[in-house]
């Protein structure tokens, strides 16, 4: 009997040892590779804007006299991961401004900054001011949909039209539980840094994690992963990502974009573009948003999941250009 018990114990000890080695190696890898400085390595056509002491990076593409469109990325993405979309918009004559919302891309990597939607919306406003843009079309994808909607609600005069793409607004989600085991871990900087280094910060996991967001797995190519991970080499990237994850998953979001009554009063033409196979923010969430914004037309992209602009770039670009070319639906007078 003792001999029979030895094998499970040995296996358990071996697995524990391997786990410890893996975690230690992940933390060491992240520590060693986070050496780049944003100011020295950011794309040359971009600029940094100081917004209340927070450095926000953005890029400007296309003709200077083109109609401006502001692209607001989703989770783990940045201004360089719109891939084929930016050239299509440029060729169509648009002036494209793509922003990195902290802590993503080349923007501020400090863990203690404000990640709330109102703070991010103020950064969008400051970016437009820095590029001397009075009004812009605004496209917000996934997590970026919250700040984009917040911006449209707080500064409607600066937004010509709002396009929400598979927006992660959490309007029907239960409130976060800060007392949960996960949130206790993420609320402890030392522990969450280890968790992030062993998962999202580890290149062995990056591809698998991104594939979990898409329906067309072949869209997650090695070339795209290289581009997604470029800012991961910046100093403080892992700790900043962990701090943002703690805010996103464990803190109650604030702002007008969390209030259904405020959303109903949105005075900006709005369109929705959604992947039919989205399992992160399912199509039902788009339909619920339509109940708050009955004038917002929903455009469904078949066969794609949460990131339609990399899963089917041509169809997404065509859909977006069609949306931008369609005159907004006018407000109807009240019936008598």
N, C-alpha and C positions, 0 to 999 in steps of 0.2 A: 504493500500500500504506500509506504514511504517513497519507494522508487517511482510509483505512478504519479505522486504529487510533485515530485521534483521537476518534471518536465514543464507543467504549467507555470510553476514558479520561475523556472529559468527563462521561459518564453516571455513572461511578464517583465522580468528584470531586463532582458535583452531589449524588448520594445521600449521600455522606459529609458534605457541608456541611449538608444537610437534617437528617441524624441529629444532628449537633452542635447545630444550632439547636433541634431538638426536645428534646434532653436538657437543654440550658441553660434553655429555657423551662419545662420541667417542674420543674426544681430551683428556679427563681425563683418559680414559681406556688406550690409547696409552702411555700417559705420565707415568702412573703407572706401566705398564708392560715392558717398555723399561729400564730394569735394569741390564741386563747381560753384562759381559765383554767378548769380543771375545777370548782373550788369555786363559781365564779360562774355557770356555765352548765349544770351537771348538773340533771336532773329534780328537782323540788322534793320528791317523795315518797320520795327516796332518802337514803342516808346514807353517810358515809365511815367506814371502820374501819381503824385503824392495826394492821397485822399485822407486827410485827418491823421497823417503820420503813417499810413499804410501805403506801400508801393504796389500799384496796380499796373500790370503790363497789358498792352494791346497792340494789335497790328492793323495797318491800313493798306488795302489793296485796291486796285482798279483806278479809273479816271478820277481826278480830283474834283471834276465838275459833275460826276455821276450822282444819282439819287442815293443817299446814304442808307445802308442797311447794317444793323448791329447784330452780330451773331453771338449768342450766349450759350456756351457749351454745357454738357452734362457732367456727371460724376466721373472723375479720373481722366477726363478729356481736357483739352486746352485749345488755344487759338490755332494751333497747328494741326488739329485732328479733324478739320472739316474736309480735308483731302480734296476730292474732285469737285466739291460744291463751289469753292472759292473761284477757281478758274472759269466755271460756267457763269457765275454771277458777273465776274469781271468782263467776260466776252459779251455779256448782255448789256453792258454799259453801267452796271451798278458800282458804286463806291462801297467797298466792303470793309467794315471795321469789326474785327474779331477780338474779343476781350478774354483775359484769363482772370476768372474770379478767384480770390484767395480761398483756399491755399493751393490752388491748382496752377499748372503751367509755370510761368516765370514770375508770377506775382508773389507777394510777401509770404515768407515761410515761417513766420513766428507763430507759435502755438497759442499765444494769448490774445489774439485779435478777435474782433466781433464778427462772427459768421452769420448773424441773423439776416433775414431777408431785407429789412429796412436798411441795414448797413450795406448790404450788397447792392441794393437799388441806388443808394447814394453814390456808390462807386461807378455804376453804369452812367449816371448823370455826369459825374466828373470826367469820365472818359470822353463822352460826347463833347463836353466843354473843351477838353484839351485838344481835340481834333477840330474845334470850331464848327461843330454841327449843331444846328438849331433843332431840327426835327429829323427823326429817322424811323424807318421800318425796323421793328425789333423781333428777332426770332430767338425763342428760348427753348432749349432741348433738355428734357429730363429734369435733373436738379436745377438747371438754369432756368426752367420755366417759372419757378417760384420768384426769384429776383426780377425776372422780366415782367411778370404780372404785377409784382409789387411796384416796379418802376412806372408801369402804365397807370396804376391806380393813384400813385402819389404825385406823378408829374405828367398827367395826360396830354398837356400841351406840347410835350417833347416827343410824343410817340404818334407817328402817322398811322401805323397799323401794327397790331400785335399778332404774331403767329406762334402758337404753342405746339411743340412737337413732342409727343409722348411725355407730357409734362408730369413730373413727380410732385404734385401739390399736397398730397396727403389729406385731402378734405374729408375723406370717409374713414381715415385710419384712426384706431384708438390712440389716446394720448400715451406718450412714452412713460415707462415705469423706471424712474431713476434708482429704485431699490432692487431691480432685477440683478441677477448675477452678472449678466453681460454689461450692464451699465455701471455696476460697481467696479468692474475691471477697467472699462473705458474711462471711468472717472478718476482712475489712478494713473498718472502719466507714465510711471516706470513700467507698469504692467501693460498698458495699451501700446507703448512703444515696442515691447517684445512681441505682442500679438501682431501688430502691423508689419513688423520686420519679417515675421514668419509666414505672413499671408500676402497681403496686397503689395508689400514692399519687396517680396521675393520674386525675382523674374521667373522662377520655376512655376509660380502660381498665376502670374499675370495673364497669360494666354487663356488658361482655364477659366479664370474669373470673368474675363471679357466675353468669352464664348457663352457664359451663362446669361448674358444680356441679349443675345441675338438668336434669331431663328435660323439664319443662314450661317452656319458655323464656318464655312469656307471664306467668309468675309474677313475673318480675323487672321490676316496673313502675317508672316514674319516681318515684312516691310512695315506694315502698319503698327505692329507692336513696337518696333524700334522707335517710331515717331511718338507713340503714346508714352513711352518710357523716357524720352529725352529729359524732361524736367526732374525725373527721379534722381538724377545725379547732383541736384542742387543741395547745398548744405541745409539741413533741417527739414528736408522734404518728408521723411517718415514721421517725425514727431508732429509736424503740421497736419499731415493727413489724419493722424490719429485724433488730434484735437478736433478737427472738423467732423470726423466720424462720431465722436462723442456728442457734439452739438446736434448733428443730423438725426442720430438714432435715440438719443437719451434726454434731449431737452425740448421742451414745448416751444414750437416755432411761434414767432410774433409777427405782427404786421397786418395790413389791410387784406393781403392775399390769403389770410387764414380765415377771413370772415365772409361767409356766404352773402350776407346782406350788402357788404361793401362791393363784392364781386358783381352782384346784380346791378349795381349802379355804374359799372364801368362805362365810361364815355369814349371809348376808343374802338374802332372797328377791329374785330378779332376773328381769326380763323384757327382751326385745329387740324393738325396733320398727325395721323396715328398709324402705327404698324398693326396690321390685322392680327398678327401672331404674338403681340407683345405680352409677355408673362410677368414683367416687372410692374408696369402700370397698364393693366389690361384695358381693352376697349370700353368696358363698362365704365371706367373712370372718365373717359372722354364723353360718354353719353350723359353721365351725371353732370359734368361741367356744362354741357349744353343746356341742362335744365336751369342753370344759373345765368347762362348767356345764350338765350334763345336765338339771337341774331347771328351767332357764331356758326359758320358752316363747317361741318366735319368732313375731312378728306381722308379716306382710309387707303393705305398702301398695302395691297395684298402680298402675302408670302414673306413678310418681313416682321421682325420683332421690335425691340426697344430702340434700336439705332438705325433707322431706315436710311440715313445718308451714307452709311458704309455698306449696308446689306444690299441695297439696290440704288446706287448713286444716280443713275440716269433717270429712273422713275421718280425718285425723290426730288431731284433738281427740276424736272419738268413740272411736277406737282406744285412745288414752291413758286416757280415762275408763273404758273397759271393763277395761283392764289394772289400773287402780287399784282398781276395784271387785271384782276377782277375788281371793278369799282365796289367800295364798301356798301353794305345794305343800309339804306337810310332809315332813320327812326320813323316809325309810323305814328301818325297822330292818334290820340286816344279815340276809341269808338264812342259814338253818341247814342 
